[in-house]
Amino acid sequence: MSRIGRKPVPVPANVKITLADSTIHVEGPNGKLQFTYKPSITVIYDAAAMLITCERADDERTNRALHGLVRSLVANMVIGVTTGYTKKLEIQGVGYQAQLKKANTVELQVGYANRVALEAPVGVKVTVPDPTHIVITGADKQAVGQFAAVVRKVRPPEPYKGKGIRYEGEVVRRKAGKAFGSK
């Protein structure tokens, strides 16, 4: 049995769960999320105990793999609609900066001839507290992480001077570079 798949998902009082066919709808203070899972996995919502449990049909390899996955995705949805997810990015480099354009569009000036404008997907909110920090928040863990990765990919940190966009707290291994006058 999957250790993760067996664990029940606690549901807070302010979260509404709806099960229909092979789809789970989760609604809370931070928004609505839905997920369609394979019919070989059964998701059961116990309204009295405020718990969601996942069960699998048999011990086939794919069903064993999906058991823990579905439970984790459902737990991430419940956390997302209650507290939400946040990714923080920092920009390092002389003249490198970010600014917020329009509603959810971040504009990056990171050493290219032109500025790079990136629009956040639906359900993801972007804020720029100061020119060298970007905060990405949302209810969908996958969408928040994916947009953070897209922003970071515009100018990943390079190993010689450390310039670029990195996650907050990310450690970049530095290289020595060329040594002059060694002969």
C-alpha positions, 0 to 999 in steps of 0.5 A: 500500500502507498504510504502517502496514498493511505493518508487522509486529507484533512479539509478545513471548514471554509473549503467546499468539496464536490465530487462528480464522475472522475472530477473533484472540485475544491472551492475556498477563500483563495479560489476554485480548482478542479482536477480530473483523475483516472477512474481506477482511483476512487476519491471519497469525501467524508463530510462528517469527518471532513476528510478526503481519502483515496483508494485504488482498484487493484495493485497494478503498477500504474494504479499504485503510482497514481494512488499517491499522486492523486492524494498529493494533488488533492492535498495541494488543491486544498492547501492552495484554496486555503493558504495559497502558494508563493514563489519569490525571485530575486534579480542580481546584476547591475542595471537588472530590474523588474517592473509591473506593467498592466495588471499581471504583466511583469517587464524584465530588464536583464541585459538584453537590448529589449525589455522582456514582458511576461504575462502571468496565467489566469489565477496567478498574481505577480507583485514587484515589491522593489525592482530586484524582487518578484513575488508570484502567488496563486492557488494552483501550485503547478501554475505558480511554480511553472510561471516562476520557472518561466521568469527565471529562464529569461536570464538564469544565474550565470556561474562567473559573476552570479548575475541573473534571476534566481529563486530566493535563497538559491545558492549558485555555484561560482566558478573561478574564471580565467587566471591571468599571468600564470606563466 
